[in-house]
């Protein structure tokens, strides 16, 4: 880690030797870090422009495949491929500055190890020379006298106890490495001791009011920077919609509050670094808005073209649906007439079949119902009276009723089909 941070250590040491003020050195250090990280942030913004322009289409896919997440993921992947967008690019470029900033805090938090090249084993000897226990208790850094522990921000406060008066003794206690130890000037503008932690009860600490203001300024500058970031991204309509989202607004409020809470738990040096970062971020946001103006306009133009194309596709889909509905209605109408004709033909065939059975077998004829002893010429020399089936009228009425019933069934199914359409 120390090898990776060596260039930044050189930069901070150079600025301190140039200005003689740890506060000014931190501000210039923040400027260099911002310049180094700005290309990565700009690349991340460009990627986010492309992602934001796809939000509308992704929401449509989410509604369309709400019950089929696998299909939704497949369609989203096709959308990314069609638009030539890498969904991870924006996140990756945004993570690069974070991966660099987190180790940079170690340089500020452990100045003896990083700036003066003192090993961790030698810190206890330095603490003994500067009388760590009594000094830390007297100044309110710790409540009870205890041996030095290289935790939290103890090393930053230990560095503040090295003064020009005890510097020679500290160098002698360390040995050869003592030649690199120097007394750091933590006084900023004659108002703030950057090695101290701001207190809510600022009246109990010397210079505590200015210490108290530093976390407040850090939180306020973070809030202002968030507003500026939203305004510069407002050219992107999707980003503007996101800005109106309730969750985004709540995050804008919660983040500065967290920053305020952290500001009262760490030395003022880190608060000053945060303030410098926030102010520089405001400047870079304005610059990014100017640099990416053409990208925003091009993305907006493509979005407008995409929406127009989607409207045309929707109109064509509705036209085809209307044509299909008319075709099905026509087919249903033709089928109704055809079924009625086939039903009548079926009934006629049945009547002919029944008549043929009666003519051949005599089944149903009254003459055959009188038994074998019946003599047709017994009462009339002219033979029997021609048979007239009394059930013909009844069967005709039944057939007509059956036709009407089937006609009613066809009408009901047609009405039901129309309702579905």
C-alpha positions in Angstrom: 0.0 0.0 0.0 2.8 2.4 0.9 4.5 1.8 -2.5 1.2 2.6 -4.3 0.8 5.8 -2.3 4.4 6.9 -2.7 3.6 9.5 -5.5 0.9 11.1 -3.4 3.2 11.2 -0.4 5.8 13.0 -2.5 3.1 15.5 -3.6 1.9 16.2 0.0 5.4 16.6 1.3 6.3 18.9 -1.6 3.3 21.2 -0.9 4.1 21.3 2.8 7.7 22.2 2.2 6.5 24.8 -0.3 3.8 26.4 2.0 4.9 25.5 5.5 1.2 25.0 6.3 -0.4 21.6 6.6 -3.8 23.1 5.8 -2.7 24.8 2.6 -0.8 21.6 1.6 -4.0 19.6 2.0 -5.9 22.0 -0.2 -3.3 21.8 -3.0 -3.1 18.1 -2.5 -6.9 17.8 -3.0 -6.5 19.9 -6.2 -3.9 17.4 -7.6 -6.1 14.4 -6.7 -9.1 16.0 -8.4 -7.2 16.7 -11.6 -5.9 13.1 -11.6 -9.4 11.6 -11.0 -11.3 13.9 -13.3 -10.9 11.9 -16.5 -12.3 8.8 -14.8 -15.3 10.8 -13.5 -15.9 12.3 -17.0 -15.8 8.8 -18.5 -18.3 7.6 -15.9 -20.6 10.5 -16.7 -20.6 9.7 -20.4 -21.5 6.1 -19.7 -24.3 7.2 -17.4 -25.7 9.4 -20.2 -26.2 6.3 -22.3 -27.7 4.3 -19.4 -30.1 7.1 -18.5 -31.4 7.3 -22.0 -32.4 3.7 -21.9 -34.5 4.0 -18.7 -37.7 4.6 -20.5 -37.3 1.4 -22.6 -36.3 -0.6 -19.6 -39.4 0.5 -17.7 -41.6 -0.6 -20.6 -39.8 -4.0 -20.6 -40.3 -4.3 -16.8 -44.0 -3.7 -17.1 -44.3 -6.1 -20.1 -42.4 -9.0 -18.4 -43.3 -8.3 -14.8 -44.2 -11.9 -14.2 -41.3 -13.4 -16.2 -37.9 -12.1 -14.8 -35.9 -14.4 -17.0 -37.5 -13.1 -20.1 -37.0 -9.5 -18.8 -33.3 -10.1 -18.3 -33.0 -11.5 -21.8 -34.8 -8.5 -23.4 -32.7 -6.0 -21.4 -29.5 -7.7 -22.6 -30.7 -7.5 -26.2 -31.5 -3.8 -25.6 -27.9 -3.2 -24.4 -26.4 -5.0 -27.4 -28.7 -3.2 -29.8 -27.8 0.2 -28.4 -24.1 -0.6 -27.9 -24.2 0.1 -24.1 -22.1 -1.6 -21.4 -24.1 -1.4 -18.2 -21.0 -1.9 -16.0 -18.9 0.9 -17.6 -20.5 3.7 -15.7 -20.1 1.9 -12.3 -16.6 0.8 -13.0 -15.4 4.3 -13.9 -17.2 5.7 -10.8 -15.5 3.2 -8.6 -12.0 4.1 -9.7 -11.9 7.4 -7.8 -13.3 5.7 -4.7 -10.6 3.0 -4.8 -8.0 5.8 -4.9 -9.6 8.2 -2.3 -9.9 5.6 0.4 -6.2 4.8 0.6 -5.4 8.6 0.4 -7.0 9.0 3.8 -4.3 6.9 5.3 -1.7 9.5 4.3 -3.6 12.2 6.3 -4.5 9.9 9.2 -0.9 8.5 9.6 1.5 11.3 8.9 4.4 9.7 10.8 4.4 6.5 8.9 3.7 7.9 5.4 5.1 11.5 5.5 8.1 10.8 7.8 8.8 7.1 7.0 8.7 6.1 10.6 7.9 2.4 11.3 4.9 1.4 13.4 7.3 -0.1 16.0 9.0 3.2 16.7 5.7 5.1 17.5 5.7 4.0 21.1 9.2 5.5 21.6 8.1 8.8 20.1 5.0 8.8 22.4 7.2 8.3 25.4 9.4 11.2 24.5 6.6 13.6 24.0 4.8 12.4 27.2 1.8 11.1 25.3 -0.3 10.0 28.4 -0.3 13.3 30.3 -0.5 15.5 27.2 -3.4 13.6 25.7 -5.3 13.6 28.9 -4.6 17.3 29.6 -5.8 18.3 26.1 -8.9 16.1 26.3 -7.8 13.7 23.6 -8.2 10.7 25.9 -10.0 10.5 29.2 -7.5 8.4 31.2 -3.8 8.1 31.0 -2.8 5.1 28.8 0.0 3.8 26.6 0.0 4.9 23.0 -2.0 2.7 20.6 -1.8 3.2 16.8 -5.6 3.2 16.3 -8.0 5.7 15.0 -6.5 9.2 14.7 -4.0 8.8 17.5 -1.0 9.1 15.2 -2.3 12.4 13.8 -2.5 13.8 17.3 0.9 12.3 18.2 2.4 14.2 15.2 0.9 17.4 16.6 2.8 16.8 19.9 6.2 17.0 18.1 7.3 20.6 18.4 10.5 22.4 17.5 11.4 22.2 21.3 11.3 18.4 21.5 12.1 17.6 17.9 15.8 16.8 18.7 14.8 14.3 21.4 12.3 12.6 19.2 14.9 12.2 16.4 17.4 10.8 18.8 14.8 8.3 20.1 14.1 7.0 16.6 17.7 6.6 15.5 18.6 6.8 11.8 15.0 7.3 10.7 14.9 10.4 12.9 16.5 12.5 10.2 13.1 12.5 8.3 11.0 13.5 11.2 9.9 17.1 11.3 7.4 19.2 13.3 4.2 19.8 11.4 2.4 23.1 11.5 -1.2 22.1 12.0 -2.3 25.7 12.6 -4.6 26.9 9.8 -5.1 30.6 9.2 -4.3 31.2 12.9 -7.7 30.0 13.8 -7.9 26.2 13.7 -5.7 23.4 15.0 -6.2 20.7 12.3 -5.1 17.9 14.7 -8.1 18.5 17.0 -11.5 16.9 16.7 -14.4 19.3 16.5 -16.7 19.3 19.6 -20.4 20.1 19.8 -19.7 21.9 23.1 -17.3 24.2 21.3 -17.1 26.7 24.1 -15.1 24.1 26.2 -12.2 24.0 23.8 -9.8 26.8 22.8 -10.7 27.9 19.2 -13.5 25.4 19.4 -16.0 27.7 17.5 -13.9 27.6 14.3 -13.5 23.9 14.7 -17.3 23.5 15.1 -17.8 25.4 11.9 -15.6 23.2 9.8 -17.9 20.1 9.8 -20.9 22.3 9.2 -19.2 23.9 6.2 -18.3 20.4 5.0 -22.0 19.2 5.1 -23.3 22.4 3.5 -20.8 22.3 0.7 -21.7 18.7 0.1 -25.4 19.6 -0.2 -24.7 22.5 -2.6 -22.5 20.2 -4.7 -25.3 17.7 -5.0 -27.7 20.4 -6.2 -25.2 21.6 -8.8 -24.6 18.1 -10.0 -28.4 17.6 -10.6 -28.6 21.0 -12.4 -25.7 20.2 -14.7 -27.2 16.8 -15.5 -30.7 18.3 -16.1 -30.1 18.4 -19.8 -30.7 14.7 -19.7 -34.4 14.4 -19.2 -34.1 11.0 -17.5 -31.7 12.5 -15.0 -34.2 15.4 -14.4 -37.0 12.9 -13.7 -34.7 11.1 -11.3 -34.0 14.4 -9.6 -37.7 14.7 -8.8 -37.8 11.3 -7.3 -38.5 11.3 -3.6 -35.8 8.8 -2.8 -33.2 11.0 -4.5 -34.3 14.0 -2.5 -34.1 12.1 0.7 -30.6 10.9 -0.2 -29.6 14.5 -0.8 -30.6 15.3 2.8 -29.3 12.2 4.5 -25.8 12.3 2.9 -24.9 15.8 4.3 -26.2 14.7 7.7 -24.0 11.7 7.7 -21.1 13.9 6.6 -21.9 16.2 9.5 -21.9 13.3 12.0 -18.5 12.0 10.6 -17.1 15.5 10.8 -17.5 15.6 14.5 -15.7 12.2 14.9 -12.4 12.9 13.1 -9.7 15.5 13.2 -10.3 18.8 11.5 -7.6 18.0 8.9 -9.9 15.5 7.2 -12.9 17.9 7.4 -10.8 20.5 5.6 -9.9 18.0 2.9 -13.6 17.2 2.4 -14.4 20.9 2.1 -11.7 21.3 -0.5 -12.9 18.2 -2.4 -16.5 19.5 -2.4 -15.6 23.0 -3.7 -13.4 21.5 -6.4 -16.2 19.1 -7.4 -18.5 22.1 -7.9 -16.0 23.5 -10.4 -15.6 20.1 -12.2 -19.4 19.8 -12.4 -19.6 23.1 -14.3 -16.7 22.0 -16.6 -18.3 18.6 -17.2 -21.6 20.3 -18.1 -19.8 22.3 -20.8 -17.7 19.4 -22.1 -20.6 17.0 -22.2 -23.2 19.4 -23.6 -22.8 17.9 -27.1 -23.1 14.4 -25.7 -26.3 15.4 -23.8 -27.8 17.0 -27.0 -26.9 14.0 -29.1 -28.4 11.6 -26.6 -31.6 13.7 -26.4 -31.8 13.7 -30.2 -31.5 9.9 -30.3 -34.1 9.7 -27.6 -36.5 11.8 -29.6 -36.0 9.7 -32.7 -36.5 6.5 -30.7 -39.8 7.8 -29.3 -41.0 8.8 -32.7 -40.1 5.4 -34.1 -41.9 3.7 -31.2 -45.0 5.8 -31.9 -45.0 4.7 -35.6 -44.6 1.1 -34.5 -47.5 1.4 -32.1 -49.7 2.9 -34.8 -48.8 0.1 -37.2 -49.5 -2.5 -34.5 -53.0 -1.0 -33.9 -53.8 -0.9 -37.6 -52.8 -4.6 -38.0 -54.9 -5.5 -34.9 -57.9 -3.6 -36.4 -57.5 -5.5 -39.7 -57.3 -8.8 -37.9 -60.4 -8.0 -35.8 -62.4 -7.2 -39.0 -61.2 -10.3 -40.7 -62.3 -12.5 -37.8 -65.7 -10.8 -37.7 -66.2 -11.5 -41.4 -65.2 -15.1 -41.0 -67.6 -15.5 -38.1 -70.4 -14.0 -40.1 -69.7 -16.4 -43.1 -69.4 -19.3 -40.8 -72.8 -18.5 -39.3 -74.6 -18.7 -42.6 -72.7 -21.8 -43.6 -73.6 -23.6 -40.4 -77.3 -22.8 -40.7 -77.4 -24.2 -44.3 -75.5 -27.4 -43.2 -77.9 -27.8 -40.3 -81.0 -27.7 -42.5 -79.5 -30.1 -45.0 -78.7 -32.5 -42.1 -82.4 -32.3 -40.8 -83.7 -33.0 -44.4 -81.5 -36.0 -44.7 -82.7 -37.3 -41.4 -86.4 -36.9 -42.5 -85.7 -38.8 -45.7 -84.0 -41.5 -43.7 -86.9 -41.9 -41.3 -89.4 -42.1 -44.2 -87.3 -44.8 -45.9 -87.2 -46.9 -42.7 -91.0 -46.6 -42.3 -91.6 -47.5 -46.0 -89.4 -50.7 -45.8 -90.0 -52.1 -42.4 -93.5 -50.7 -41.6 -92.2 -49.7 -38.2 -94.5 -47.1 -36.8 -97.4 -47.9 -39.2 -100.8 -48.5 -37.5 -101.6 -51.5 -39.8 -98.7 -53.5 -38.5 -99.6 -52.7 -34.9 -102.7 -54.9 -35.1 -101.0 -58.3 -35.2 -100.9 -61.1 -37.8 -104.6 -61.8 -37.6 -105.5 -58.4 -39.1 -107.4 -58.6 -42.4 -107.2 -55.4 -44.4 -110.2 -56.5 -46.7 -112.4 -57.5 -43.8 -114.6 -54.4 -43.8 -113.8 -52.8 -47.2 -113.5 -54.5 -50.5 -111.4 -51.6 -51.8 -108.6 -52.4 -49.4 -107.2 -50.5 -46.5 -107.3 -46.7 -46.2 -103.9 -45.2 -47.2 -101.8 -44.7 -44.0 -101.0 -41.2 -42.8 -98.5 -41.0 -40.0 -99.9 -38.7 -37.3 -96.4 -37.9 -36.0 -95.2 -36.1 -39.2 -96.5 -32.7 -38.0 -95.0 -33.2 -34.6 -91.6 -34.2 -36.0 -91.7 -31.2 -38.4 -92.4 -28.9 -35.5 -89.6 -30.5 -33.5 -87.2 -30.0 -36.4 -88.1 -26.4 -36.8 -87.6 -25.8 -33.0 -84.2 -27.6 -33.2 -83.2 -25.3 -36.1 -84.2 -22.2 -34.1 -82.3 -23.5 -31.0 -79.1 -24.0 -33.0 -79.5 -20.6 -34.6 -79.8 -19.1 -31.1 -76.6 -21.0 -30.0 -74.7 -19.7 -33.0 -75.8 -16.1 -32.2 -74.7 -16.5 -28.5 -71.2 -17.8 -29.5 -70.8 -15.0 -32.0 -71.8 -12.4 -29.4 -69.4 -14.0 -26.9 -66.5 -13.9 -29.5 -67.3 -10.2 -30.2 -67.1 -9.5 -26.5 -63.6 -11.1 -26.4 -62.5 -9.1 -29.4 
